[in-house]
Amino acid sequence: MRWIKGLILAVILLVVLLVGILFAVNNQQAIPLNLIWAELPPVSLSVWLLATLAVGVIVGMLAMLGVYVRLKAQLARSERHNKQQRKELDRLRTQGFKELA
């Protein structure tokens, strides 16, 4: 079952790679990017789109960093609380046995 999942993932990756190569080959015209404050040199459309994708991924990761840190801290607190609860439960269990004896 695991090798089927790997095979399917490899096929999907290969298809995405081929589509990306075809896109890059078919979009070779150089396009200058005009930002309001600056004009960037002419580069192929595929390079601009890949650069935009990379910047978007980085910005998305930075935006999620705060949520990730908060959830990690909450998990650590929950694990500490769980550990304390287990100690209390073990203590109560042994106390019950001592009362019976």
Phi and psi restraints in degrees (value plus and minus 20) as a CYANA .aco file:
   2 ARG   PHI     -86.0   -46.0
   2 ARG   PSI     -58.0   -18.0
   3 TRP   PHI     -90.7   -50.7
   3 TRP   PSI     -48.3    -8.3
   4 ILE   PHI     -87.0   -47.0
   4 ILE   PSI     -61.9   -21.9
   5 LYS   PHI     -81.9   -41.9
   5 LYS   PSI     -63.6   -23.6
   6 GLY   PHI     -83.1   -43.1
   6 GLY   PSI     -60.2   -20.2
   7 LEU   PHI     -85.0   -45.0
   7 LEU   PSI     -64.1   -24.1
   8 ILE   PHI     -83.6   -43.6
   8 ILE   PSI     -62.6   -22.6
   9 LEU   PHI     -82.7   -42.7
   9 LEU   PSI     -60.4   -20.4
  10 ALA   PHI     -84.7   -44.7
  10 ALA   PSI     -60.9   -20.9
  11 VAL   PHI     -85.2   -45.2
  11 VAL   PSI     -64.0   -24.0
  12 ILE   PHI     -82.7   -42.7
  12 ILE   PSI     -63.4   -23.4
  13 LEU   PHI     -82.0   -42.0
  13 LEU   PSI     -61.5   -21.5
  14 LEU   PHI     -84.1   -44.1
  14 LEU   PSI     -61.7   -21.7
  15 VAL   PHI     -84.0   -44.0
  15 VAL   PSI     -64.6   -24.6
  16 VAL   PHI     -82.8   -42.8
  16 VAL   PSI     -61.7   -21.7
  17 LEU   PHI     -83.1   -43.1
  17 LEU   PSI     -63.1   -23.1
  18 LEU   PHI     -85.2   -45.2
  18 LEU   PSI     -60.9   -20.9
  19 VAL   PHI     -84.0   -44.0
  19 VAL   PSI     -60.7   -20.7
  20 GLY   PHI     -83.3   -43.3
  20 GLY   PSI     -61.5   -21.5
  21 ILE   PHI     -84.5   -44.5
  21 ILE   PSI     -65.0   -25.0
  22 LEU   PHI     -81.8   -41.8
  22 LEU   PSI     -59.8   -19.8
  23 PHE   PHI     -83.1   -43.1
  23 PHE   PSI     -64.2   -24.2
  24 ALA   PHI     -86.0   -46.0
  24 ALA   PSI     -58.6   -18.6
  25 VAL   PHI     -89.1   -49.1
  25 VAL   PSI     -58.3   -18.3
  26 ASN   PHI    -102.2   -62.2
  26 ASN   PSI     -27.5    12.5
  27 ASN   PHI    -144.1  -104.1
  27 ASN   PSI      46.4    86.4
  28 GLN   PHI    -113.5   -73.5
  28 GLN   PSI     -29.5    10.5
  29 GLN   PHI     -83.8   -43.8
  29 GLN   PSI     118.1   158.1
  30 ALA   PHI    -101.5   -61.5
  30 ALA   PSI     111.2   151.2
  31 ILE   PHI    -147.7  -107.7
  31 ILE   PSI     103.3   143.3
  32 PRO   PHI     -98.1   -58.1
  32 PRO   PSI     121.7   161.7
  33 LEU   PHI    -121.4   -81.4
  33 LEU   PSI      98.3   138.3
  34 ASN   PHI    -121.0   -81.0
  34 ASN   PSI      81.8   121.8
  35 LEU   PHI    -105.2   -65.2
  35 LEU   PSI     140.9   180.9
  36 ILE   PHI     -80.3   -40.3
  36 ILE   PSI     -59.0   -19.0
  37 TRP   PHI    -118.6   -78.6
  37 TRP   PSI     -30.0    10.0
  38 ALA   PHI    -175.8  -135.8
  38 ALA   PSI     135.3   175.3
  39 GLU   PHI    -135.8   -95.8
  39 GLU   PSI     101.5   141.5
  40 LEU   PHI    -104.9   -64.9
  40 LEU   PSI     134.2   174.2
  41 PRO   PHI     -86.7   -46.7
  41 PRO   PSI     136.8   176.8
  42 PRO   PHI     -86.7   -46.7
  42 PRO   PSI     107.1   147.1
  43 VAL   PHI    -158.8  -118.8
  43 VAL   PSI     140.4   180.4
  44 SER   PHI     -83.5   -43.5
  44 SER   PSI     132.8   172.8
  45 LEU   PHI     -79.5   -39.5
  45 LEU   PSI     -58.7   -18.7
  46 SER   PHI     -83.6   -43.6
  46 SER   PSI     -55.5   -15.5
  47 VAL   PHI     -86.8   -46.8
  47 VAL   PSI     -63.1   -23.1
  48 TRP   PHI     -82.0   -42.0
  48 TRP   PSI     -62.0   -22.0
  49 LEU   PHI     -87.9   -47.9
  49 LEU   PSI     -59.9   -19.9
  50 LEU   PHI     -86.2   -46.2
  50 LEU   PSI     -58.2   -18.2
  51 ALA   PHI     -84.8   -44.8
  51 ALA   PSI     -60.9   -20.9
  52 THR   PHI     -83.6   -43.6
  52 THR   PSI     -61.3   -21.3
  53 LEU   PHI     -81.7   -41.7
  53 LEU   PSI     -65.3   -25.3
  54 ALA   PHI     -82.7   -42.7
  54 ALA   PSI     -64.0   -24.0
  55 VAL   PHI     -84.3   -44.3
  55 VAL   PSI     -60.3   -20.3
  56 GLY   PHI     -83.7   -43.7
  56 GLY   PSI     -60.7   -20.7
  57 VAL   PHI     -84.3   -44.3
  57 VAL   PSI     -63.5   -23.5
  58 ILE   PHI     -85.0   -45.0
  58 ILE   PSI     -64.7   -24.7
  59 VAL   PHI     -83.2   -43.2
  59 VAL   PSI     -60.2   -20.2
  60 GLY   PHI     -83.1   -43.1
  60 GLY   PSI     -61.6   -21.6
  61 MET   PHI     -85.1   -45.1
  61 MET   PSI     -61.2   -21.2
  62 LEU   PHI     -85.6   -45.6
  62 LEU   PSI     -56.8   -16.8
  63 ALA   PHI     -86.6   -46.6
  63 ALA   PSI     -53.7   -13.7
  64 MET   PHI    -105.8   -65.8
  64 MET   PSI     -27.4    12.6
  65 LEU   PHI     -81.3   -41.3
  65 LEU   PSI     -62.2   -22.2
  66 GLY   PHI     -82.5   -42.5
  66 GLY   PSI     -63.2   -23.2
  67 VAL   PHI     -84.5   -44.5
  67 VAL   PSI     -61.2   -21.2
  68 TYR   PHI     -82.4   -42.4
  68 TYR   PSI     -65.7   -25.7
  69 VAL   PHI     -84.7   -44.7
  69 VAL   PSI     -62.3   -22.3
  70 ARG   PHI     -83.0   -43.0
  70 ARG   PSI     -64.0   -24.0
  71 LEU   PHI     -87.4   -47.4
  71 LEU   PSI     -56.2   -16.2
  72 LYS   PHI     -83.7   -43.7
  72 LYS   PSI     -62.7   -22.7
  73 ALA   PHI     -85.4   -45.4
  73 ALA   PSI     -60.8   -20.8
  74 GLN   PHI     -83.9   -43.9
  74 GLN   PSI     -59.1   -19.1
  75 LEU   PHI     -84.0   -44.0
  75 LEU   PSI     -62.2   -22.2
  76 ALA   PHI     -83.0   -43.0
  76 ALA   PSI     -62.5   -22.5
  77 ARG   PHI     -82.1   -42.1
  77 ARG   PSI     -62.3   -22.3
  78 SER   PHI     -85.5   -45.5
  78 SER   PSI     -59.0   -19.0
  79 GLU   PHI     -86.5   -46.5
  79 GLU   PSI     -59.8   -19.8
  80 ARG   PHI     -83.2   -43.2
  80 ARG   PSI     -63.6   -23.6
  81 HIS   PHI     -83.0   -43.0
  81 HIS   PSI     -61.8   -21.8
  82 ASN   PHI     -82.0   -42.0
  82 ASN   PSI     -61.9   -21.9
  83 LYS   PHI     -83.2   -43.2
  83 LYS   PSI     -62.1   -22.1
  84 GLN   PHI     -83.9   -43.9
  84 GLN   PSI     -61.0   -21.0
  85 GLN   PHI     -85.0   -45.0
  85 GLN   PSI     -59.5   -19.5
  86 ARG   PHI     -85.2   -45.2
  86 ARG   PSI     -61.0   -21.0
  87 LYS   PHI     -81.6   -41.6
  87 LYS   PSI     -63.7   -23.7
  88 GLU   PHI     -83.4   -43.4
  88 GLU   PSI     -61.4   -21.4
  89 LEU   PHI     -84.9   -44.9
  89 LEU   PSI     -63.4   -23.4
  90 ASP   PHI     -82.7   -42.7
  90 ASP   PSI     -60.8   -20.8
  91 ARG   PHI     -82.7   -42.7
  91 ARG   PSI     -63.9   -23.9
  92 LEU   PHI     -86.6   -46.6
  92 LEU   PSI     -56.5   -16.5
  93 ARG   PHI     -84.5   -44.5
  93 ARG   PSI     -66.4   -26.4
  94 THR   PHI     -88.1   -48.1
  94 THR   PSI     -52.5   -12.5
  95 GLN   PHI     -85.5   -45.5
  95 GLN   PSI     -59.7   -19.7
  96 GLY   PHI     -83.2   -43.2
  96 GLY   PSI     -59.5   -19.5
  97 PHE   PHI     -88.1   -48.1
  97 PHE   PSI     -57.1   -17.1
  98 LYS   PHI     -87.6   -47.6
  98 LYS   PSI     -54.6   -14.6
  99 GLU   PHI     -89.6   -49.6
  99 GLU   PSI     -52.7   -12.7
 100 LEU   PHI     -93.7   -53.7
 100 LEU   PSI     -49.6    -9.6
